[in-house]
Amino acid sequence: MITVALGVLIVVGIVAILLLGRGVRRQIESLRAEIAAARIAGALDRDSPVP
């Protein structure tokens, strides 16, 4: 019984980590798109420290 509960907790933890990783990756991609749009609009210089 305890091993089943531990197994379920491990699976839930792995799924949570994967979902968190997807969310962070999506936010980074949208931030890069915003930076690219700002550079195109001329709001940021090319020498800006933002990657």
C-alpha positions as a printed NumPy array, in Angstrom:
array([[  0.   ,   0.   ,   0.   ],
       [  2.792,   2.415,   0.9  ],
       [  4.742,   1.492,  -2.243],
       [  1.694,   2.248,  -4.411],
       [  1.324,   5.652,  -2.755],
       [  5.028,   6.364,  -3.256],
       [  4.797,   5.334,  -6.897],
       [  1.837,   7.616,  -7.478],
       [  3.642,  10.516,  -5.801],
       [  6.73 ,   9.965,  -7.945],
       [  4.676,   9.889, -11.152],
       [  2.768,  13.018, -10.141],
       [  6.057,  14.757,  -9.339],
       [  7.556,  13.857, -12.712],
       [  4.458,  15.091, -14.547],
       [  4.522,  18.348, -12.559],
       [  8.194,  18.921, -13.412],
       [  7.523,  18.29 , -17.116],
       [  4.583,  20.713, -17.148],
       [  6.625,  23.345, -15.337],
       [  9.422,  22.953, -17.88 ],
       [  6.98 ,  23.403, -20.761],
       [  5.571,  26.558, -19.181],
       [  8.999,  28.095, -18.643],
       [ 10.04 ,  27.252, -22.204],
       [  6.871,  28.857, -23.58 ],
       [  7.471,  32.038, -21.559],
       [ 11.07 ,  32.283, -22.789],
       [  9.935,  31.884, -26.405],
       [  7.305,  34.602, -26.055],
       [  9.843,  36.928, -24.393],
       [ 12.264,  36.385, -27.273],
       [  9.483,  37.178, -29.738],
       [  8.696,  40.417, -27.885],
       [ 12.38 ,  41.403, -27.881],
       [ 12.631,  40.696, -31.619],
       [  9.528,  42.809, -32.275],
       [ 10.947,  45.662, -30.173],
       [ 14.221,  45.527, -32.101],
       [ 12.331,  45.638, -35.396],
       [ 10.349,  48.626, -34.136],
       [ 13.609,  50.314, -33.147],
       [ 12.843,  50.414, -29.436],
       [ 15.987,  48.42 , -28.586],
       [ 19.481,  48.978, -29.899],
       [ 21.373,  46.097, -31.401],
       [ 23.979,  46.478, -28.618],
       [ 21.367,  45.814, -25.974],
       [ 22.521,  43.258, -23.368],
       [ 19.258,  41.34 , -23.806],
       [ 19.896,  38.128, -25.765]])
